[in-house]
Amino acid sequence: MSDNPYSTAVLAWYETNARDLPWRAPDASPWSILVSEIMLQQTPVVRVLPAWQAWMERWPTPADLAEEPSGEAVRMWNRLGYPRRALRLHACAVAITEEHGGEVPSDHATLLALPGVGSYTAAAVASFAFGQRHAVLDTNVRRVLARAETGIEYPPKTQTKGEVALAESLVPGPPSVAARWAVGVMELGALVCTARSPKCADCPIAGQCAWRLAGKPAHDGPPRRAQTYAGTDRQVRGRLLAVLREAEHPVPKDALDAVWDDGVQRERALDGLVSDGLVDPLDDGRFALPG
């Protein structure tokens, strides 16, 4: 095992405090874990749970999703936000079906080659689905390590090589332990070592935390607030997509025009959806989800 002064306490804490999430169940499939990781990007668990459950009921395997047009993935995504993730999951399903016999690959490099899968997602799936030894470095983990090991309140806005090296140095040796450490420290960041109101009294490594021991010095100000949604292009895009999701057939342009009064902003949002591959403009002037 690596020289990790936190693992024993974090693993013991996780055993008694972990949330009961379906993608953490012993029988959770690699596909279900991959779906959860894509959905959880920039989206809280409470919103992901019903979307994940509905998705897995409809498409329990990659082949099930790959058989349908990508527009159905966008439709099923509903209001989860950042709908390009639906297209990435559909592209993943196609690649897994066509190139890997319908089975999510276990090899980290092969996972990384899947459409839309980045370094974090590849490490997470390899760890959580296949019990491998990888440094899984998401926002929560970065924050815990920044405070406990580096003594600063918030990690840099952009992930650094130093953070990756630190995370890798703390990964326990046995793969099964490493995988539990990965999810345990992530859960600690989500539930205790939170961005705005850390619950240091409940933290299993508070006595070793460099930031707490230093008196919790402020560093680089508070984390960025969530982007305002009302009135933004994101809101317009969401309304346009809602019309298309609810329609069984392609819709005329005037049906889309009705969702937003500002024509310039509406057209900009619609152009963006077309450019992102989320909406198909048809030759007859109507619009539809991608086929």
N, C-alpha and C positions, 0 to 999 in steps of 0.2 A: 504494500500500500504506500502511496505517496505520503510525504510529510504534511498531512492535513490536520491542523489543530482543531478544526471545527466539525469534522465529519461525524464523530461519535455522537455529539450533542444534537446536531442537525438531524441525523437519521433517527435518533430516539424521539425527537420532537415530531418528526414527520409521521412516525408510526401511530401516534395518538391524535394528531391534529389534521391529517390530510383530508381534503374534501373527497367525498365519495362521487367521483365523476366516471361516467360510463366508459370513456376511452382509457381509463386506468384499470379497468377490470382485468383479471387474469386472462380471460378469454377474448379480450379485445383484439380484433384483427389488425394487421399492419395497415390495411386500407383505412379502417376506421380511425386509426391514430393519425395517419397522414391527413385525412379530412379535417380532424379536429385541429391539427397544427395550422393548417391553412386558414381555417375559420377564426382561430383565436388571434390571428395577427391584427393588432389594433382594435380588437373587439373584446369586451368583457365576457366572462364565462356565462353570466346570467342570460345574455342575449344569444350566445352560441348554443346553449343546451337544446332548446326546442328546434333550432335550425338543424343541428347535427342529427338529432333523433329522426326528424322528418327525412333528411337526406339519406341516412342509412337504411331507413325503412324502404325507401324507393329504390336506392342503388346500393345494395349491400356489398357489391363487388365492383372493381373497376370496369369489368366487361359490361355490367348492367348500364353504367353511365355512358360508356363508349358507344353503345348501340344507339343512343339518342342524339339528336342535334345539340350543338352547344347552346342554342337558345333556350333549351329546356333547363339547362344548368343555371342560366341567368334568371329564368322564371322562378326556379325553386329557391334561388338565393334570397328572393323577396327583398326585405328592407334591412338586410344584415350589414350593408354598407360596403364600399370599395368593391363593386361587383366584378371588376376584372379578375378577382380571385376565383370567381365561378368559372371563368374561361380557362384559367390556369389549371383548375382541378379537372376540367373536362379534357384539356390537352394531356394532362398527366394520365388520366384514365385510358386515353387512346394509346399513348406511348407504352404504358404498362401492358395493355392488352396485346398490342401488335409486336412489341419487342421483348416482352418478358413473360409471355405465356399467361398473362392475367394475374401474375403474382407480383406484389410490391417487392422490388429487389432489396436484399439485405446489405449489400455492399455500399459503403459510404460514397465512394466515387460514382457509382452507378446511380445512386439516389440524387446526387448533385447534378447529374446530367439530365434529370427529368425536367420537363418544361416548368418554369416558374419556381423551382426548388432551389433555395439559396443555402448558404453554409449553415445557418441556424436550423432550418427545417430538416436538412439532411442529417445533421448531428442528432436532432431530437428524435427523428423516426428510427435511426439506427440504434439509439439508446433505449427509447421507450418501447419500441416494437420488437427489437431483436436483442436487447440486453447487452449491447456493446459498450465499449469504453471510449467515450468522446467527451470533450468539453462542450457543454450545451450553454450557450451564452446569449440569453435574452435580456430584455430591459430589467426584469426583476433580479436576475442573477448579477448583472453588472452593478446594480445599486447595492446589493448585499456585499459584494466583494470590495466595492469602492469604500464603503463605510468600515467594514470589519478589518480589512487588510491594509488599505491605503490611507484611511483616516479622513476621507473627504465625503461631504454630504451627498453629492451627486456625481456620477461618472461623466466623462466628456460627452458632448452631444454626438460625436462620431466615434465609433468603436476604434480602439487603438491596438497596435501590435502588442503593447505592454499588457493590456487587459487580456488578450488572448493567451499570452504566455503565462500570466498569473493563473487564469482559469485552468489551463492545461496542467500547471504544476500542482494544482490542488485535486485533480481527479484521482480518486483512490485506485489502487492497482487491480483488484479483481473486477472483471466486467460487471458482474451482478451488483456489486457494491457501488461501482461507479455510476450505474444507471439509476440506482436509488438516490445517490448523492445528487445527481443532476436534477431529478424531479423534486427532491427535498429542499434544496437551496432555492429553487424556483418558487416553491410553495411558500417558503419563509418570506421571500420578497413580496409575494402577492398578498399575504395575510398579516404579516407582522412588520417587516422592514419596508413599509409602504413609502411612497414618494413624499406625501404631504404630512402624514401624522403617524410616524413610526411608533409602534408599541414596544418600546425598549424593555418595559417591565415584564413583557411576555416572551422576550427573545432568549432562546437557549444559549446564544453565544454572546450575550450582552457583556459578560465579564471579560471577554477577549476582544471586544470591538474597539478598534483604535479610535474611531470617530467618537463613540460615547465616552471613552476614557479621556479623550482630549477636551471634553466639555461640549461636544456637538457643535464645533465651529461651523458657521455658515460658509458656503462655498459656491460662488457663481450664481447666487440668487436661487429662488425657487424654481422648480421644473416648469417648463412652458405650459400654459393653460391650453386646454383643448380648443381647437379651432372653432370659431363661431360658425354655426350651421345655417341659421335663418338668413335668407336673402343671398346666399352664396350660389355659385354655379353648381356646387354639390347638391344643394336642395333642388335646383331646377332639373338636374340630371335625374335625381330620384323620382321626381314627379313624372317626367317623361317616360322613364322606365316602368313606373307603376301602371301607366296607361297600356303599355305594350304587354306587360305581364298579365294583366287582367283580360286582355282581348284574345279570343280564340283564333282570330284571323288578322291579317295585316290591317293597319288602321290608316285612315286618310290624314293628310297633313293638318287639316283644321282641328282634328281631335287632339293633336299635340299642341297646336297653337293655343288651345283653350286653357292649358294648365298654367300659363305664366304671361302676365301682361307685357313685360319688357321684351319686345321683339328682338332687340340686339342680343340681350343676354340669353334668351331662349334659343336663338339660332346658334350662338356660340356653344351652348351646352349640347345641343343636338349634334352639331358638327363634331364635338369632342367624343360623343358616344359612338358616332359612325367611325371616327378615326381609331377608337379603341377596340373596334370589332364587336361592340355590344348591341349595335342596331344596324340593320340592313336596309338601305334605301332601295326600293323596288322601281322597276322601269315605269310603272304606271303612276308614280308619285306617292304611293303609299309606303309605310314603314313597318318593319317587323323585327322581332328578335332574330338573331342569326340562325340560319338553317343548318 
